[in-house]
Amino acid sequence: MCDEADIQRLEDAGILHMLEHQSRMNEGLCGPVSDVYYEGRLVTVGQPPEPPALPEWPAASCLVVDPATTSLPDFADRRVVLERVKQENRWEKSAWIAIGIARQMLEGSPEKSVLLLSPFRNQADLLRKLARTHLSEFPNVRAGTVHTSQGNEADLVVFDPVNPRHGWLLESFGKGDAPRLYCVAFSRPRQQLVLMARRAELNDNREMKQLARDGVDWTPWKPKAPHAISARVRRQATPARVLPPDPYDPLAIALRGEP
């Protein structure tokens, strides 16, 4: 990205015209994007959208969901549930949770539009596949890579970077695709962005951390306790052990009428 002096020279030469006003996304989303990419000059005007107003849904512009500590949705594939602890399968678990978040939003407000994004093509393909299976009844759902989403927008954007520590995503300012990619991803939502990321990894990605500076940690649903439930079921299903009567028990002797 250009620094402020470079931007000023380009503007003075009439080569660059920087966007300064917007009303498409709410102020909580615009502020970080403006500071990181527009030298703080992009301001919100008019009546921009507000974050979603749904019961038990945080009214924050940016939510940070940790896939490592979030349980899988009820409809997740049983194979994924059994492999929940495997590090190498984290990309699939993260995608299932992203779909679960989208479904939770749409069940409460089906007219909303949702955009599921990832910088990686394989992850975007998986999100698209899961959306076709589990979100097909909602017409305003799309999934794809960040590169293909430029020009699109949605009420809710779920951004799944898979691993914020990936070398490609750690490229510094002014190098490679990372800055443009983040600018596009964080400016697609109108009302709210959900970032799928672990805080420890997010802290190692300077640019993503700046953009999610006001992000609120959120657990979209309460974790289940399958082991406790299974133990209760086992207790209910297992009959109590019946011991044979003791012929020398005083009460048994009295009931038999023996002296």
N, C-alpha and C positions, 0 to 999 in steps of 0.2 A: 504494500500500500504506500501511497505517496505521503510525505510528511507535510506539515502545514505550509512551509515555505514553497515546496514544489507545487502544491495546490494553488497557492496565490499567484505564482508565476504563470501557470497554465490558464488561470482565470483572467489575468491581466492581458494575456495574449489572445484571449477569445477562443481558446481551444477547449476549455472545460467549463461546463455550466452545472454546478452542483445543486441537487435537489435540496430545497430549504423548507418546504411545507408539506405536510402529509396529514390526512384524516382517516386513512384506511385502518391502521392498527391503533390500539389504545396506548395511552401515554407510557404505561409501565413497560411496554414492549419497545416503544420508540426511543426512550431515553438511552438505554445501553447501546442500541444500534447507532444512534446519533453520535454518542461520545466516541465510540470505537472507529466508526467509518466515515463520519461526516464532520469531524472536528467540533462536535457539539452544535452544529448549525441547523440540523434538521429538527424542526419544532412541529408540534401537533396543533392543528387549527380545527375550527368547527366542532362537531360533536362526534368524536371517534367512538368506536364500540367499547363497551365495558366487559370485564371478565364474565364468564358464565355465572348465572345466578341459579344454582341448583342445590337442593337439600344435600347436606354433607359433602359438598364439593367446594374446595377452597376458592375463595374469590381473590386469587392472586394472578398476576400476569404470567408468571413463570413458575412451574412446578418441577421439582427434581425428584425423580423416582429411582431408587436404587434397586436394580434387578436382583442383586445378590441377597437382599433381605426381604424382598416382596414375594409372597406366595403366588403360585400359578393360579390363573382363573379356573373356575369349576369345570369349564368345558375343555381344558387342555388335554392333549393326547396323553394317554396313560404311560406311554413309553417315556415321554418327557418328564412326567412326574417322578417316575422311578429313577431317572438319571439326573435329578435336580442338583445333586452335589458335585457333578462332574464339571471341572473348569473348562474343558474343551468344548462343552456344549452350551456355553453361556449365550452365544448368539441366538440359538433357537429359543431358549428360555426368555430372553429379552423380547423377542418378537411376539411370543405368546402373551406376555404381560402387556405389551403395547396394544395388541388387539383387544385384550380384556379392558383396558382403559377406554379405548374407543367405544367399545360396546356399552360400557357403563354410562358414558356420556350420552350415547344415542338412545339408550333405553329411557333415559330421563327427559331427553329433548331430541326426538327423532328428526326434527327439521334442520338440525345443525349440520354443518359440513365439516368433514374431518380429512386431514391430509397426513398420511403416514410416510415419513421420509427417513432415508439412510444414505450416507455417502458411499456405501458399498453396494454394488449391483446385486450380489448374491443375497444380501439382507433385504434389499428392496424387493427382489423376486419372492422371497419367503413371506414378507409382509403382504404382498399382493395376493399370493396363494391363500394365506390364512384369511385375508379379508373377503375373498370370494366365497370361502366356505362358511365363515362365521358372521359376516356382516352383510350378506347378500340382500337382506330385506331393507337395508337402508340405502337410498339412492345417491346420497351425497358423500360417498367415501372414495378416496383415491389413494394410491400408494405408488411410490417410485423413488428414484434417486434424487438427490438435491439438484444435480445438474439439469435434470429434465423438468424440474418444478418451477424454474424461473418464469415469472409471469403469472403463476397460479397463486391462489390464496385460499384460506379456509378459516372457519371460526376457531377450530382447534387443530393445532399441528402437534403431532407426536414425532419427535426427532430422536432417532436411535443411532448414535454414532458407534455402537457396539463396544469400542474400546478407545476412550479419549487419549490413551497413551500411545496409540498406533503412530509409527513414525511419520506417515503421510499426514496425519492430523496434527502433528506437533510442529509443522513447518512454521517458521517465524514470519513476522509481518513482512510483506513485500516479496515473499518467495512462494512459488508454486500456486496451487489451487486453494489451499486451506483458507486464506482470508476471504476470498470471494464465496467459497462454499458456505462459510459461517454466516456471512452477510445475507446470502439468499435464504438459508434455513431459518434464521432468527427473525427475518422480516416477512415470512409467509403467513403467520397467524394474524387474524383480526382481533381475536379475543384472548387467546391463551396459548402458551407453548408448554408442552410437557417434554422435558429432557430426560432421557433414559441414561443415567450415569451414576457411577459410584463417586461419592465425595472425594475419596482419596485419589482417584484417577483424575477427577475434574480439577483438583488442586494442582496437578502437574501439567495441565493444558492452560497456559496463561490467557490465550484469547477466548477460549470457550468459558473460562471462569469469569472473565470480565463481562461477557455477554449475559451470563446467568447470575450476575452479582446479587440480584434481588430475588433469586429463586428460593422458593419455600420447599423444604423437604416434605414429601408426602408419601404416605402408604395408602394406596387406593382402596384396599379392602383388608379386613382383619385376617391375620394368619389363622389357619385352621390347626386343630390339635388332633390329628388322626390317631395317634397312639393312645391318647386318653379315651377316645371314643371306642377304639377297638378293644381296649381292656374292659370297658363296661359291657360291651356286647358279649365278650367272652364270659364274663361273670354271669350274665343273664342266661347264656346258652348252656352253661355247664351245670348239671344238676348237683345238688349238695350230696356229699358222701354220707350214706346211711350206715351206721355201725350196728352190728347184731346186738340184741339185748344181752345184758349181763345177768346170768341166772342167780348170782349171789348179791345183786343189788338189793338193799333193804326195802326200797319202795316196790320193786318187782315182787319180792317175797310177800309183802303186805297185801298187794293186789291179788296175789294168788290165794290168799287166806291161809298161808302156811304159818305154823307157830314159830 
